[in-house]
């Protein structure tokens, strides 16, 4: 993935164990299978259909925004 708005975009992922949210950069989430919850420490599965779709759509939106911003400059 080339540099885009995703490099600066945080995405909140909900922990199934405790219900709290953990924030990570979209570029980090796109490269991992799981992340530890910032509250309880349990692993959050990023490959569930919901999380995978959320990460994919956010990364694609960031890429589109990045392209649009580079055309403005």
C-alpha positions in Angstrom: 0.0 0.0 0.0 1.5 3.3 -1.0 1.4 6.3 1.3 -2.2 7.6 1.6 -4.6 9.1 4.1 -4.7 5.6 5.7 -1.2 6.3 7.1 -2.8 9.0 9.4 -6.3 7.5 9.9 -7.2 5.8 13.2 -9.9 3.1 13.2 -11.7 1.9 16.3 -12.2 -1.8 16.6 -14.5 -3.2 19.3 -13.3 -6.0 21.5 -15.7 -9.0 21.7 -14.5 -9.9 25.2 -14.9 -6.6 27.1 -16.9 -4.4 24.6 -14.4 -1.6 24.6 -12.8 -0.1 21.6 -9.1 -0.1 20.6 -7.7 2.5 18.1 -5.0 1.6 15.6 -3.8 3.1 12.3 -5.6 1.6 9.3 -2.2 0.6 7.8 -1.4 -1.4 10.9 -4.8 -3.1 10.9 -4.5 -4.0 7.3 -1.3 -5.9 7.9 -2.3 -7.9 10.9 -4.5 -10.9 11.8 -5.2 -9.7 15.3 -4.4 -7.0 17.8 -4.5 -6.9 21.6 -7.3 -5.0 23.2 -6.1 -1.8 24.9 -8.3 -2.4 27.9 -8.4 -6.2 28.7 -5.5 -7.5 26.6 -7.5 -10.2 24.8 -6.7 -10.6 21.1 -9.2 -8.9 18.7 -9.6 -11.0 15.6 -9.3 -8.7 12.6 -10.2 -11.4 10.1 -13.9 -11.7 11.2 -16.2 -10.8 8.3 -17.2 -7.5 10.1 -13.7 -6.4 11.0 -12.2 -7.4 7.7 -14.9 -5.4 5.8 -14.5 -2.4 8.0 -10.8 -2.3 7.6 -11.0 -2.9 3.8 -13.6 -0.2 3.2 -11.7 2.3 5.4 -8.4 1.6 3.6 -10.1 2.0 0.2 -11.7 5.2 1.2 -8.4 6.6 2.5 -6.8 5.6 -0.8 -9.5 7.5 -2.8 -9.1 10.6 -0.6 -5.3 10.4 -1.0 -5.6 10.4 -4.8 -8.1 13.3 -4.7 -5.8 15.3 -2.4 -2.7 14.8 -4.6 -4.7 16.0 -7.7 -5.5 19.2 -5.9 -1.9 20.1 -5.1 
